[in-house]
Amino acid sequence: MKTEGLWIWLALSAPLVAQMDFAGEWAPVQDEDNTGNPHIGEFIGIPMSEAGRLRSEAWSSSYMTLPEWQCRPHGAMYISRGPSQVR
């Protein structure tokens, strides 16, 4: 009788296997597109001529819709979250 009670006590006092769940995405979530990147038009600390400043301000994100720009790789801050095989 004591042996049966001991086995029951040991079975009830043992921790359950399913008490911890480590599943999930263990990566920092970056919810903003500009995380780690300067804001558009922010050129502080970059030595730039007037021609370079005009060219940088004339850039438009609609260039990405041109067929010849479709296969360009993504930027460093987006490449690990975007549609690529870099992980």
C-alpha positions in Angstrom: 0.0 0.0 0.0 2.9 2.4 0.8 4.5 1.6 -2.5 1.3 2.4 -4.5 0.9 5.7 -2.5 4.6 6.6 -3.3 4.1 6.0 -7.0 0.9 8.1 -7.1 2.7 10.9 -5.1 5.6 10.8 -7.5 3.3 10.9 -10.6 1.4 13.8 -9.3 4.4 15.8 -8.2 6.4 15.5 -11.5 6.2 18.5 -13.8 4.2 18.1 -16.9 6.0 18.2 -20.2 3.6 20.6 -21.9 3.9 23.4 -19.4 6.4 25.4 -21.5 5.9 26.4 -25.1 8.9 27.8 -26.9 7.3 27.8 -30.3 7.0 31.0 -32.2 9.0 33.6 -34.0 12.1 34.5 -31.9 13.2 37.6 -33.9 12.8 41.3 -33.2 9.7 42.5 -34.9 10.2 45.7 -36.9 6.8 47.2 -37.6 8.0 50.4 -39.3 9.4 50.5 -42.8 12.0 53.1 -41.8 13.4 51.2 -38.9 17.1 51.9 -38.8 17.0 54.0 -41.9 17.1 57.8 -42.0 13.9 59.6 -43.0 13.3 60.7 -46.5 15.1 64.0 -47.1 17.5 63.6 -44.1 21.0 64.1 -45.3 22.7 65.2 -42.1 26.3 64.2 -41.9 26.6 63.3 -45.6 28.9 65.6 -47.6 26.8 66.4 -50.7 27.0 68.8 -53.6 24.1 70.8 -54.9 23.8 68.4 -57.8 23.8 65.4 -55.5 21.1 67.0 -53.3 18.9 67.7 -56.3 19.3 64.1 -57.6 18.4 62.6 -54.2 15.4 64.8 -53.8 14.2 63.9 -57.3 14.1 60.2 -56.5 10.7 58.7 -56.4 9.6 55.3 -55.0 7.5 54.8 -58.2 10.8 53.9 -59.9 10.4 50.4 -58.3 7.4 49.8 -60.6 9.5 50.0 -63.7 10.2 46.6 -65.2 14.0 47.1 -65.2 13.9 47.8 -61.4 11.7 44.8 -60.4 14.6 42.4 -59.7 16.8 44.7 -57.7 17.7 43.4 -54.3 16.0 44.9 -51.2 17.8 47.1 -48.8 19.7 45.8 -45.8 17.0 46.6 -43.3 14.2 44.8 -45.3 16.0 41.9 -46.9 15.6 39.5 -43.9 11.8 40.3 -43.7 11.0 40.6 -47.3 10.4 38.0 -50.0 14.0 36.7 -50.2 15.9 33.6 -49.2 18.2 35.5 -46.9 17.5 34.4 -43.3 
